[in-house]
Amino acid sequence: ETLTSHSLDRPWQNLPTWSPPPIKKLPLPKKKDSSQESPAGSKSTPPEEIALQHASAGALLSVLPVHPRLEHGEIPLEAKIRPMMLEVAADCDDKEEKKEEEEGRRRWFRPSMVVSTRGYADVSSLRNLILPGHDGKPCAPSETNLWDLKVASTHNVAITRPSHDSWGILKIVLIFCDDFLRNVYELPYWHRDDAGPGSSLRAAVLPILNVLDVPPSRVVRCLLASLPPGVTIPLHHDSGDWVARTHRVHVPVVTDPAGSVLFRAGPKDGDLVRVDAGLAGHVFEMNNAARHAVSNHWSSYRVHLILDYVDAGDERAVGRRRVRLRPGEVLRQTRRSVDRAQEEGTRPYPSFLILGAQKCGTTTIYEKLMQYHPLFIRGRRRESHFFDWRWPEKMSLQKLTEAHAHYYSVKALRHYPSLMSGDSTPSYLLHPDLVIPRLKRVCPHLRKFIVLLRDPVDRAYSHYQMVTSPDGTPAQKAARGKAWLDKTFEEVVEEELNLLVSLGLVPRDWEEDDDENEKSHNESFQGSDAEERAYTTYQSDHIPMSSGSHSLLVRGLYELQLRRWFREFPPSKATALPYDPSAFLLFRTEDLSAPRGTAKAVATVCRHLDMPEVEVENAAAENAREYAPIPEEARRRLQKFYAP
């Protein structure tokens, strides 16, 4: 049942599912069609286009001059930007700004920012070690054939490179990392010091690192690739977080000095230079964020050593995550992650909860995480409501755990512990007395909570507009309820105020104009036993499990709701904040509307969850509606109600 990333962007969506009898089976999210995706991060090139590019490359062999081998030194990482060239459309509204941005980038578009000779190394020892089997032919004794998959699976560790594998490119992997540089794996062929297969490879590669003046601890990928004759790797650029943080180096080991291997690179498809790849031992750096392609028109297999290394300033962060793998160890891969099979099940689920508040942007944050971050797995329901109105009564802990697991892609989360899933049920914030004991019972590991808070007046009015909207599916309308459909906003507010006053949750004289007495009364009441008892009564008697037409005002009493969450999940060490910042992340909804506000919020969430950051496009809020503004008198009244 082990899955690798063969042509799959999100392999967990193909895994078998299981649903416990008490819970109605929920559909998995629609599978993203990734059958044509390549590791470079874009749609893979169709075979007919590759054939056309191969033929075109053959025609260029005799007419395209080789770019001189010039030593420009290390290519700065600032040059690894995409897109490298900006095309300004004729009808672009912001043409001048785009032109300025294009001009600012042009200094990176010189050939010296695409390819640079770094020196020359003696690769004769390396060549002798890797010659047996480099052409795909069996050889005896078989253990000398380091390209052989069976030998690698026994004496090294098998690594999948989907597109390269499909093109018949052979490989010997020494060091490998995931796309976010969270894990760097040193394979046995690199670190073994016995007399077994591959034990001499490290010593044979070190002369190349000496030319680069790079210690092995900074290398995050190192492999040998054998390109069959008649094969073209089509024009592409590499993607992934690792690309912008690493220097890509190529070294021809087995190649045609006559120049029948065409290697091209440049800022865009129509602006490519021919890289000199005909000299064995030529150590050159290539900007792999640029467009590049290689065509083998030689009659033999071409072998390059390919390595990526980080800057010295990044070495320490990578060094903390370097892992030495054992011979024969199994890795499990997705397009963006690499995990050890022995670590299966080490990340419990869910990893986080978005607690609320309702109508405060919880959907936007959840959807952006799931849309843009390849390491997040969408739950089968965004709002599971498992710990409030979907809670199955009278179940053992084992049955509860099985029922709860139904809302997640459990098989994928167990197989790939680099991946993460969460829940976004905004009613959880409102009902701590009910939710927290259940949560602690089923998910004792969980201590990552995200809370979005909005101007409570705007939140209440948005809540009313959602519940009374004529739009929506029958299921959505049923979940909203009908209690407010024939009532004005002011009538719903008045009903709830009367209820809160009768329960003692709000002072009877809260609307009096004696500001000083009111403030003193509120301060003495807030956090008192009387307030706690009143809120407990409210939760037990006035939060229905059948619809969302309730708690219009209480949902905006944020401190009242958060107080119990903060108390039940206290900080493990001293903090100046009234809560544990390692557990709770709080946002103002209004900040999402600022320039790049949503992108910054998602980045903050990633840091809170100890996940790598990703680029997110700012977009309109999810579930947004247009409606008439709140009546001014109602606004003033609620502003007074919510005033500290």
N, C-alpha and C positions, 0 to 999 in steps of 0.2 A: 504493500500500500504506500510505499515511499514515492513521493512525487518530486520531480525536479522541475526546472523552469523551461522545459522544452516548449517553446512557442507559447508560453503562458505568461500573461502579465499578472494575473491574480489566481494562482492555482487552487487556492482553497475553495473557490466556487465550483470546482469539479469534484470535491470530495463527497463521499457518501454521508448522508445525514441520518439522524435517529431522533425520534420524537417520543417522549413518554406518553403512555395512554391518557393521563388526566388532562393533557394540554392539546388543544387543536393544533394540527400541524401548520406551521407558518412557512410561506415560500421564502427561498433564498433570494437575495437581490439578483436582478438580471445580470447575467454574466457579461462583462465587457468583452467584446470580440477582439481578442489579441492574437488570433491565429497568424496574423501577418506582422506582428510586432517583432522588432529586433532589439538586441541588447543596447544598441545605441540610443534607443528611446523614441524612435519614430517608426512609421510603417516601413517594413522591410521592402526592399526593391524586388519587383516581380521578376521571375526567371527570364522572361523575354527582354526586359530592360537590361538585366545583367549581361545577357548574350550580346546585346547591342553595344553596351559599354566595352565589352571584351574585344569586339571587332574594331571599334573605334580606337581603342588603346593600341591594337596591333598596327593600325595604320599610322599612329603617331610615333612608333618606335624609330622610324628612319628620318623623321622630320623635326621632332621636338628636341631641342638641345637640352643637355643635362645642366642643371644649375650648378655653378662652381661650388666646390667644397670649401666653404668659408667658415672660419671659427669666430662666431659672434658671442661666444660664451653662453651662459645659462639664459634661456628665454624667461623673462619675468612672468610670474603667474598672472599679473594684471593683463597680459595679452590674451589670456584664455577666456574670452568673452563670446557670448552668442546673443544675437546674430552678429557675426563679424562685419557684415556689410548691411547697411540699412537702405532699402529701396524706398524713395519718397514718391508716393502716388501723386498723380497730377491733380487729383481733387482733395488732397490732404488739407484739412483745416489748419493744421499746426505745422505747415511746411517749413517755416523758418527755424522753428525749434528742432525739428527732425534733422534739418541740414546742419545745424550747429552740433547736434549730437553725433552725426556722421563724421563731421570734420574732426571732432574730438577723438573719435576712434581711429581715424586714419593713420595716426602715428604707429599703431600696432599692426598695420597691414603690410609693412615692408616684408620682403622675403626673409629678412633676418629674424622676424617675429614668428615665422612659420617653420623654418628649419635652420638648425645651426650645428655645424660640425663641432663636436666636443673633444675629438682626438682619435687615436688609433690604438687598438689593443691586439695582442697576440691571441687569436682564438683557435690555434691549432689543437691544443689539448681538448678544448670543448668540442671541436669538430670531430675528433677521433672518438669521443665518448658517445656522441649522438648520431653518428653515421649509421650504425646498424639499425635497420628498420625505418629510417627516416622517409623512405619512399613507399612505405606501406607494405613491403614484402616481408614475409616471415624469415627469420634467421635463427641459426642455432649457435650456441645455446640461447634459448629464448630469453633468459634473464638479462642478457646484454641489450635486448631491444627495449629501451626505456620508453618508446612510443606505444608499446603494446598495452591495450586497455587492461587485459588480465594481469599483466605484470604490475601496472600502476595500481590496480585495485588491491593487490596483495602487498606490494613493497612500498607503495606510495599512497596517495589518497586520490580517488577519482573526482574530477571537477568537470562540471558541465559548462560549455560555452555554446549555446543553442545554434546561433547562425553559423559560426565557424564549424561546428560539428556537422551541420547539414550540408556544408560545402565540401566536406571531406578533408578539412584542414586538421592535421595531426597536432598533438600538443604534448609537451612535458612541462608540468607545472611545479614550480619550486616555492613560490610565495603567492598568496592570493588574499584579497580583501573583499568585503561587501561594498556596495555602492556608497555607503555613508562613512566608510572608514571606522566603523564601530568595532569591527573585529578584523585583525590581520593574522592570517594563518601561515605558519611556517611548516611546509610539508616535509616528510621524511627525506626525500631526495635532497633537501636543502640542509637539514640539521643532523642527519645521522652521521655518526663517526665510526661505524664499524666497516667491515669489508663487503657489505651487501650491495645490491644493485643501486646505482645512483649515488653512492657515497662519495665519489670524487667530483660531483658536479659543482658544489659550492667553491672548491678550490679553483676550478676551471673558470668560474664566473668572476672571481675576485679581481683579476686584472682589469676587467671592464669597470668595476666600481672604483678601482684605483685611478683610472683615467678620469673618471667623473669627480673624484675626491668626495665620494659619498660613502659613509659607513653602512654596513648591512642593516643596522637598526632603523635606517630611514627608508628602506625599500619596502613598499607595500604590495607590489605585484612584480613577479618575475616568472617568465615562462618562455619556452621555445615553441615556435609555430612553424610547421612544415606545410607550405602551400603547394598543392599538386599542380602539375603542368596543365595549362588550358583553363585555369580557374581565375576568376576576377572577384576580388572583394570590392563591391560597388562603392560609388561616392557616398560618403556619410560623414558625420562628425560624432564623436563620442559624447555621451551625456552622463549625468549622475554627479552626485556631490563630490566624488573623488577626483573628477576631471579637473575642476578648478583649483584643487589643492595639491596637485601632483605634476611632476615633470615626466613626460613620456620620452623614452629613449629606445631607439632601434639599433641593432648591431647585426649586419649580415654575417652569417656563419657559413652557410652553403649557398652560393649564388653564382650567377653567370657573369664573368667579367666582361663578356661581349655586350652586355646591356640589353638582354632580351626580357628582363623583368622591369616593367614600367611602374614606378612609384611616383605618384603626384600628390601635391598638397597646395592649398591656397585658401584665401578668405572666402571665396565663393566658387561655384562650379565653373564659371567662365574665366577665372583668374587663378590658374594653377601653374605651379612650377614643377619641373621634373627633378626629383630627388635622386642623387647619385647613390644607388643601392647595389652597385656592381663590384664593390671592393670589400672583401671579407675583412672584418675587424674594424670597419669604419664606424665609429661611435658617433651617432648624430641624434640630436634632440629634435622632436617634432611636436608642433602645437596640435594636439589631437582634438582641440575645440574647433580647429579649422576643418575645412572639407578635405578629405583625402581618400585615395583609392590605390589599389595595387593590382596589376594584371601579370600573371606568369605566362609568358610566351616562350619560355625555355622548354626544353624536352625533359627536364628533370625537376624534382621537387626543390623548392627554394626554402631555406631555413633562416629565420631571424630569431635572435634573442630580443625579447621585448620586456622592458621593465619600467616601473613607475616609482618615483621616490618623492618624499615630501620635503619641504623646506626645513631647515634646522629648527626654526621656531615652532614647527608643528610636530617635531619628533617626539617630544615628551608625551603629548596627548596620545599619539599612536602607540608609543611604547607600553603604555599601561594595558593595552588590549591585545598584545601579541600572544599567540597561542601556538605551542608546538604540538602538532598532530601526530598520532601514532600510525604506524604502517597498517593499512587496511581499514582505518577509521572511516565512518560514513558521514558525509555531509548532506544536508538538505538545503536546497536552494530555491529561491524565487528570483524574479528578475532583479530585485534590489537587496536581497538578504542572503546570508549564508550562515547556517546554524549547524552545530554538531548534533548528530542523532542522539548522543548520550545525554544531551541537555533537554530532551523532550519533556514537556510538561512543567518546566521550571518557571514559566510565567503564568500565575493564576489569572483568572478572568472573572469579571471585567477588571480592567486596570484603572478605570476612572468612572466617576459619575458626574454628569452635569445636573446639578440639583434643581436649578431654577434661576430666576423666577419666571413664571409663565409670562409670555409676551415681552421678554427682555432680550431676545436675540439668541436664545439657546439653540434654535434650529440652525441659524446661520453658522455658529461656531462648529456645531457637530458636522454639518454638511460640508463645510470647507475642509475640515480635517479628513473626512472620508473621500472627498473629491480629489484633493491635491496631494495627500500624503500616501505613498505606496506601502508604508508599514502599518497603516491602520486598516482594520477589517470592519466593515459595516455589520452591525448586529442585524438579526432578522427583523427586529422592530427597533426603530430609533427610540421610541418611548415604550419600554416594556411594561411599565406599571406593575412589575412583578411584586414589589414590596408594598403596594397599597391595594388597588382593587382587583388585581389578578392573583393575589396570594392564595394558594391552595391550603385550606385549613386541614388540620388533623393528619398531617403527614410526618413521617419520620424525617430526621435530618438527611438521610441518604436519599429519600424520595424527593425532598425539597431541592437538594442539590441537583438531582437529575432533571427535575422540572425547570429549574432556573437555567441549566445548561442549554436547554432547548432554544434559548434566545440568542445563542452565539454559535459561530462556526468552530465548534470545539475541536474537531479533528485538526483543522488548520492551526489553531492556536497552540495545540499540543505539539504538532510537528515542527512548527516554526516559531520558537520562543522570541525571535526578534520582532514578531508582529504583535499588535496590540488591538484590543477592542474595548468599547465602553458603552455606557447607557446615558441617554438624555431624557429623563422623565422629570419635567419641571414641577410636578405636584409633590415630589419628595420633600422639597424645602418646606412646604406648608405643613406637613404632617410628621414631625420628628418623633412624636411619641409612638406612632405606629411603625414607621419605617426603620428607625435606628435599631431597635431590638431584633427585627427580622434580618436586617442587613448584617449585623454582627454575628448572627447565628449562621447564615449561609455563606457570607463572604468576610470572615474575620481578618483577611489579609488587607482589605481595602482601606486605604488612607489617602486617596487622591480625589479631591472634590473641586468642582468648578462652579462658580456662582456668578450670574450676571444680574446686575441691579439697575433699574431704570427709574427715572422720575416717577414716583408712585402714582401721581395723578394721571400722567400719560399712560402708565401701565394699566390702570383701572379702566380708562376710557377705551383703550385698545382691546382689552379683555371683553368689554361689553359689545364692542363692534364685531368681534370675532364670533361670539356666541349667538348674536342676533342676525348675522349675515345670512342672506338667502342663498349665497353661493356655497358650493361644496357637495360632496357625494352624500348619498343617504346615510352611509356609515358615519361620516363626519358630523352630519347634522344630529344623528341619534346620540353621539358621544357628547355633543355640546349641550343637549337637553332643550326643553321648551319653556322652562320656568320664567325666562325673561322676555320671551318673544312679544308679549302684549304689554310690556312695561317700558316706560322711558328710562333713560339713564338716571335721572334724578329720583325716580321712584325706587329703583333698585338700590341706590345709595341710601335713601331714607330707610328702607326696610332693614338693611344691614346695620346701619347706625343704631336703630332701635334695638336690634338683637344684641349688639355688642354692649350697649349700655345696660340692658337687662341682665346680661351675664356678669357685669362688673368688669369687663375687659376694657371699657372706656368710661371715664368719669362722666357722671350725668351733666356736670356743668362745663363740659369741654368747650362749648361755644361762647361762654361768657367772655366779656371784653377786659376783665381784670388780668392783664398779662402777667404781672408779677406773681399773683396768687396762683394763676394757672400753671406757670412755669414751676413754682415750688411744689405744687400738688403733683404735677407730672413726674418731677424728679424723685419724689418720695414713693410714687406708685410704681415707677418703672423698676422692674427686677424684684418687686416685693412678692411675698408669699401669696398675697391676694391676686396679683396679676398672673402668677404661675398657675394658681388653681383655676382662674377664669379661662386661661388659654387651654388648660388640660380639658376642661369641660367643653370648650368650643370644639376641640379636636374630636372628642369622643361622640358628641351629639349633633354636630352641625356641619360635618364634612361628608356629604353623600358620596357613595362609590359608583353612582349610576350616571352622573353627568358632570359637565364642567361649569354649570350655571350656579356657582356658589363662590363665596370668599372673595368677592370683588375688592373689598377694602383690606381684608386681613392679609391677603397676598402681598400687599405693599408695606406691611409692618415688618420690615426686613430684620431689624435688630431683634425683635421678639422671636422670630423663627430661627435666626442664626444662633442665638444665644444657646439653645439646647444642642445644636450641632457642635458648636465650639466646646461646650462643656463635656460632651460625650467623646470627643476626639481631641484631648488636650495636647499641648506641645510636650515633646519629650525633653526639651531643654529650655532654659530661660529665654524669653523674648519680650520685647517692648510692646508687641502687638497683643490685642485681646484674643488672639487665636493662633493656631499653629500654621505659619506660612508655608511650611513644607507639605502640609495637608490641604489647605484651602487656598484657592486662587480666586480673587474677587475682581470683577470688571464693572465699569460703568457702561451701560449700553450706549450712551451718547458718544462715547469715545470711538465706537465702531464707525461712526459717520465721518470722522476726521479723515484727512488725506492718508491713505494707506492704513486706515484704522483697523479694518478687518485683518489685513495682512499682519500688522503688528500684534494684534490679539492672538492670532493663530500661532505666531512665533513664540509668544509668551506661554501659551498653553503647551507647546512642544517642549520648551525648557522646563516647565513645571513637571512634565511627565518624563523628563530625561530622555527625550526623543530628539533626533536631528531636526533642524528647522528646514522648511521647504518654502519656495516662492508661491505666494497665493495672490491671485488677481482680486482686487477690490470689486465688488459687485453689489447689486441691489440686495436689500435684506430679504431673507426667505420669509414666505407667508405674509408679505406686506399687503396692506389694503388701503384703498383711498376712501375717505369718508369725511363728512363735514366736521369742522373743528368743535371741540368741546365748548358748551355754553359757558360764557365768562363767569357767570355767577356760580355755577357748579365748580369751576376751576378754583375760584377764590375760597369757596367753602372747604374743598378738599385740601387745599394748600394749608389752611388753618388746622385741619384735622391731622395732617401728617407733619406739621411743624414740630421740631424737637422740643 
